[in-house]
Amino acid sequence: MFSLKCKIDEKQMQEMTDKAAIKAANMVVNRMYVQVGKGVVHRVLYIIGASSVALVAWLHNRGLL
C-alpha cells in the first residue's frame, strides 16, 4: 500500500477546528429544538386529552350521552 503524509499548517488547522465547532454547535441546537418540540407536543396532547374527558363528563351530566 501507500501512505499519505501531508502537513497541515496553522491556518488550515484553525479552519478545521472552526468548522468542527460550528457543526457541534448546530447539533446541540438541533437536539434542543427536538426536546422543546417533544415537550410542546406532550403538553398539547395532555390538554386535548383532559379537554376530551371534561367534555364527555359534561355531556354525560347533561344527559346527552
QUISUL-V70269 format. One record per residue. N is the residue number from 1. SS is DSSP state (h for helix, s for strand, l for the rest). OMEGA is omega in whole degrees, 0 to 359 (NA if undefined). Layout:
n:N ss:SS omega:OMEGA
n:N ss:SS omega:OMEGA
This chain:
n:1 ss:l omega:180
n:2 ss:l omega:179
n:3 ss:l omega:178
n:4 ss:l omega:177
n:5 ss:l omega:178
n:6 ss:l omega:180
n:7 ss:l omega:179
n:8 ss:l omega:179
n:9 ss:l omega:185
n:10 ss:h omega:182
n:11 ss:h omega:179
n:12 ss:h omega:178
n:13 ss:h omega:179
n:14 ss:h omega:178
n:15 ss:h omega:179
n:16 ss:h omega:180
n:17 ss:h omega:177
n:18 ss:h omega:179
n:19 ss:h omega:179
n:20 ss:h omega:179
n:21 ss:h omega:179
n:22 ss:h omega:179
n:23 ss:h omega:179
n:24 ss:h omega:179
n:25 ss:h omega:178
n:26 ss:h omega:178
n:27 ss:h omega:179
n:28 ss:h omega:181
n:29 ss:h omega:179
n:30 ss:h omega:178
n:31 ss:h omega:178
n:32 ss:h omega:179
n:33 ss:h omega:178
n:34 ss:h omega:180
n:35 ss:h omega:178
n:36 ss:h omega:179
n:37 ss:h omega:178
n:38 ss:h omega:179
n:39 ss:h omega:179
n:40 ss:h omega:180
n:41 ss:h omega:179
n:42 ss:h omega:181
n:43 ss:h omega:179
n:44 ss:h omega:179
n:45 ss:h omega:176
n:46 ss:h omega:180
n:47 ss:h omega:179
n:48 ss:h omega:179
n:49 ss:h omega:180
n:50 ss:h omega:178
n:51 ss:h omega:179
n:52 ss:h omega:179
n:53 ss:h omega:179
n:54 ss:h omega:180
n:55 ss:h omega:179
n:56 ss:h omega:179
n:57 ss:h omega:180
n:58 ss:h omega:179
n:59 ss:h omega:178
n:60 ss:h omega:179
n:61 ss:h omega:179
n:62 ss:l omega:179
n:63 ss:l omega:181
n:64 ss:l omega:176
n:65 ss:l omega:NA
